Amino acid sequence: MLRRALLCAVVVAAASAAVAQEPAFPAKPIRIIVPYVPGGTTDLLARVVGQQLSERLGQPVLVENRPGVNGMIGADAVAKAAPDGYTLGIASPGTHAANATLYKNVSYDTLKDFTPITLAVSAPMILVANPSLNAKTVKDVIAAAKADPGGIAYASGGSGSSQHLAMEQFTHMAGIRMTHVAYKGSSNSYTDLLGGRVKLEFDVLPTAMPHVRSGKLLALATASAKRLPQLPDVPTVAESGVPGYEATSWYGFVGPAGMPRPVLDKLHAEIVRALQQPQVAETLTKAGVLIVGSSPAEFGSFIRSETEKARKVIEDAGIKPD
């Protein structure tokens, strides 16, 4: 009996020592994988939040851009990483909603292979046009598209991206047909959009507005349910001839499936705290996004509903990968 008691004491002591020796999270740099090219909203979100996390957690936070296949390459890297909290990713309508329906062989399961952390921001979208299209309103676009079915080329950040789905939803509801030109991230499309080689694009405010302010692109309509305070004179698509139309983009933080609850709780608390910091809030608000900061459970439910919404748009419009 004494021998057994001594053995138990040794085991307990060893376990306690192991726990005591385990370094507190985080004990090394954290990586945030952005599944799109630098310069877009996902990149901005990762960098401004990452800087705050680095200051708060005392470890470097590195942002790694891994674009390709509508964000699938970057999302796959997150899904396959160790679930220890040191690899995070930015989830988007493409990576965590559309891809599940759009592609036959997605290398990850949107609902099973990730740990939702928080829906960080929602991003209103606007329809912008190159002046060479000679369209100043949504009705002008519809008339031009009906006069030349498939003759107008529009840009997006990739097949199944929020920009692509927004335009396909628009063309489907308006009863018109245009030609899709996909890019690796919407920021990569602006050389051709500004040059007039593609004529239109739905995009989020942070990427599109500098070109609207410079006069190089025209803001025809917003994809939101109501007019945006940043653009009070720009009508919505719904009030411009396509009743019931609404589209938005969104971005959040995820990790690999199986993250320990204490690590998840700490990351969630620190990311939400970062979003609420005045300098971060000001940067993101000026960029044209709305801060959310949901719970992990709320974000998981949101991803499920957005996946179903994307499935309906893709199937109704007959969208195929480019």
Secondary structure, DSSP 8 states (H G I E B T S, - for coil): -HHHHHHHHHHHHHHHHHHHHS--S-SS-EEEEESS-TTSHHHHHHHHHHHHHHHHHTS-EEEEE---TTTHHHHHHHHTS-SSSSEEEEE-TIIIIIHHHH-SS-SS-TTTSEEEEEEEEEEEEEEEE-GGG---SHHHHHHHHHHSTT-SEEEESSTTSHHHHHHHHHHHHHT---EEEE-SSGGGGHHHHHHTSS-EEEEEHHHHHHHHHTTSSEEEEE-SSS--TT-TTS-BSGGGT-TT---EEEEEEEEETT--HHHHHHHHHHHHHHHHSHHHHHHHHHTT-EE----HHHHHHHHHHHHHHHHHHHHHHT----
